[in-house]
Amino acid sequence: MSTRTLKYPLSESAAEILQAASGRRLADITAETARAGELSMTDFQISADTLRAQAEVARQAGYPQQASNLIRAAELTAVPNAEVLRMYNILRPGRATHAELAALAELLETYYHAPECASLVREAAAIYQTRNLLQK
């Protein structure tokens, strides 16, 4: 897929090539398929590829921070929901030690192949340390 042909909204510019988490093409997720009962919950979940495409559209439009957020979201699609909630709780100020945050970053990077998320956790750990927000 050429990123140069992507434009917002992706449901119009790339519906034939992008897929939901289920693998169903976005073009095939219609009111008709919903009425016919042909859709599953994973048809309504965004895929990592679609998030990456949205990130590219944001980057091309001059929104690098939004693009970074979408890249991290794409990485997190590989992480089970319960694990995302566990990570969220660990990242709250005062909930983890520096070592626990470093271990979380390592898990994200090596097990889930989420280097951008791991980098953000490492950045948070450094800031928490500077601002005395680590668990005592």
C-alpha positions in Angstrom: 0.0 0.0 0.0 1.4 3.3 -1.0 1.2 5.8 1.9 1.0 8.6 -0.7 -2.5 7.6 -1.7 -3.8 7.6 1.9 -5.9 10.5 3.0 -8.5 11.1 5.6 -11.0 9.5 6.0 -9.4 6.1 5.5 -12.8 4.5 5.2 -13.0 6.3 1.8 -9.5 6.3 0.6 -8.3 2.9 1.7 -11.4 0.8 2.5 -10.4 -1.8 -0.1 -6.9 -2.4 1.3 -7.2 -1.9 5.0 -8.7 -4.5 7.3 -10.3 -4.8 10.8 -8.6 -6.8 13.5 -10.6 -9.8 12.2 -9.0 -9.6 8.7 -12.2 -8.4 7.1 -11.7 -5.6 4.6 -13.1 -2.2 5.8 -15.1 -2.1 2.6 -16.9 -5.3 3.7 -18.1 -3.8 7.0 -21.4 -2.3 6.0 -24.8 -1.8 7.4 -26.0 -4.7 5.2 -23.4 -7.1 6.7 -24.3 -5.9 10.2 -28.1 -6.4 9.5 -27.4 -9.9 8.1 -25.5 -10.8 11.4 -22.3 -11.5 9.5 -20.1 -9.3 11.7 -18.2 -10.3 14.9 -16.7 -8.1 17.6 -13.3 -8.3 16.0 -14.8 -6.8 12.8 -15.2 -3.6 14.9 -11.7 -3.6 16.4 -9.1 -1.6 14.6 -6.0 -3.4 13.3 -2.4 -2.3 13.8 -2.1 -1.7 10.0 -5.1 0.7 10.1 -3.6 2.6 13.0 -0.2 2.8 11.2 -2.0 4.1 8.1 -3.8 6.7 10.3 -0.4 7.6 11.8 1.0 8.2 8.3 -1.9 10.4 7.4 -1.4 12.4 10.6 2.4 12.7 9.9 1.8 13.9 6.3 -0.7 16.5 7.6 1.9 17.9 10.1 0.7 16.2 13.3 3.8 14.3 14.5 2.5 13.9 18.1 -0.8 12.4 16.9 1.2 10.1 14.6 3.3 8.9 17.5 0.2 8.2 19.6 -1.2 6.2 16.8 2.0 4.2 16.4 2.0 3.4 20.1 -1.7 2.4 19.8 -0.8 0.1 16.8 1.9 -1.6 19.0 -0.6 -2.1 21.8 -3.0 -4.1 19.6 -0.7 -7.1 20.3 -1.2 -6.7 24.1 -4.1 -8.4 25.7 -6.6 -6.0 27.3 -6.1 -7.3 30.8 -2.3 -6.7 30.4 -2.9 -3.1 29.1 -5.0 -2.4 32.2 -2.3 -3.8 34.4 0.3 -1.6 32.6 -1.9 1.4 33.0 -2.1 0.9 36.8 1.7 0.4 37.0 2.2 3.7 35.2 0.1 5.8 37.6 2.3 8.0 39.8 3.4 6.3 43.0 2.4 2.8 41.9 5.8 1.4 40.8 9.5 1.6 41.5 12.0 2.6 38.9 13.0 -1.1 38.5 9.4 -2.1 37.9 9.0 0.5 35.2 12.2 -0.6 33.6 10.9 -4.2 33.7 7.7 -3.1 32.0 9.6 -1.3 29.3 11.7 -4.4 28.7 8.5 -6.5 28.5 7.0 -4.1 26.0 10.1 -4.1 23.9 11.1 -7.7 23.9 7.9 -9.7 24.4 5.3 -7.5 22.7 7.7 -5.9 20.1 6.5 -2.4 21.1 9.6 -0.2 21.1 7.8 3.1 21.0 5.6 2.1 24.0 8.8 0.9 25.8 10.5 4.2 25.1 7.5 6.1 26.5 7.6 4.0 29.7 11.4 4.7 30.1 10.7 8.4 29.6 8.0 8.3 32.3 10.3 6.4 34.7 13.0 9.1 34.3 10.4 11.9 34.8 8.9 10.1 37.8 12.3 9.8 39.3 13.1 13.5 38.8 9.7 14.5 40.2 9.8 12.1 43.1 6.7 10.2 41.8 8.1 6.6 42.1 6.8 4.2 44.7 8.7 4.6 48.0 
